[in-house]
Each structure stands twice: as structure tokens, then as C-alpha cells.
Amino acid sequence: MAASSKFIDTQKGEWAALAYPIEIVTESGLNKYQIAAGGDLQEASRIRLDARAKGFPDAFIAAYQNGARISMDEAKKLLSLE
């Protein structure tokens, strides 16, 4: 959703319009604000569209495995195996 070296109050502005819990992950001095969608790509796609409609035009889907970011192609392969 966003990355910033400063704290963002996710209870105000366009953030308050989101119906999903926001996770804050700190990496390399940046606070990364994201929504966890579990392992469901369709749900992640719906959330991305909703976030874009609510003021986050650059919202995108990022995939993680065991805490490490992976490519979407790798994520799709892993999901098809389950």
C-alpha cells in the first residue's frame, strides 16, 4: 500500500476507508504498510481493486513464502500445487 520512513496514521484519511487490517513491516529503515490476503490470489485481486478504488491507485499484489518475497509466477506455481 505504501512505504515511508515516517509513521503513517492508518486510522485517518483514505486509510480509514479500508475494511482490512493493515500490517506494518519494517525493512531497511522503511515502514511498509500492507494488507495480508492469505494464500488466495482471487481474494488478493479483489482487495487490490478495492484499495485502488479507495485512493490507492498504485496498490499491487506481493507474494511471500516463509517471510521472504517471491515472484508472482513462483507464487502461482505454489498455489497450483496445493
N, C-alpha and C positions, 0 to 999 in steps of 0.2 A: 504494500500500500504506500509506504513512504520510508525514507531513511533520513536521519538527522543526527547531528552531534548534540543537539539540544532536546530537552524533553518536550513532547507534544501532548497536550491535554486531550485525550481521546473521548472526553465527555462533552466536548464543545464542538460547535460548528458542524461541518459535514460529517465528522466522525460520529457525532451523536445520532445521525440518521441511520447508521449501520446497525443491523439487527444481529450482528455476530460478535463474539468476544474477540478482542484484539490481543494478540500476543506480541510482546516486545522482546526481541533477541538482540543482544549487543555483540557486534563483531567489528573488530578493527576500529574501535572508538566510535562506531555509529550505532544508534538505536534503530533497529529495523522493525517496523510495525507491520504485522501480517495477520491474516486470518487463517486458522487451521481448518482444512476441509476434510481431514481424514484421508482415506485411500480411495475416494470416489471421484473420478475425473469429471463425471457429469455434474456432481454437486459443486465441484470447484469451478466449473464453467458457469453455472448459474450464479454463484457468488460473485465471480468476476464481472458478469454482465450487470448485476445489481449494484456492485460498487461503482462501476463506470457511470451508471445512471444517477448515482447519488453524489457525484462530484469528484470521482477518482478516475479520470479518463485514461490514466496510464496503468491501471490495475492489470496485473498479469498473474499467471499461474507458475509457481515454482515447485519443483518436486524435491523431496528429501528422502533419503534412506539411512536409517541409523544415525540421524543428526547431520548427515553430510548432503549437500545439494547435489542432485544428479540431473542429467538431461531429461527432457520430456520424452524423448524416444526411449531411453532406458526405463523411465517410469511406466510408459505404456507397455513395454515388454514384460515388466514385472507384474503389472496388473492383469495382463492376459494369462499369466501362469497361475493366478490364484483361482 
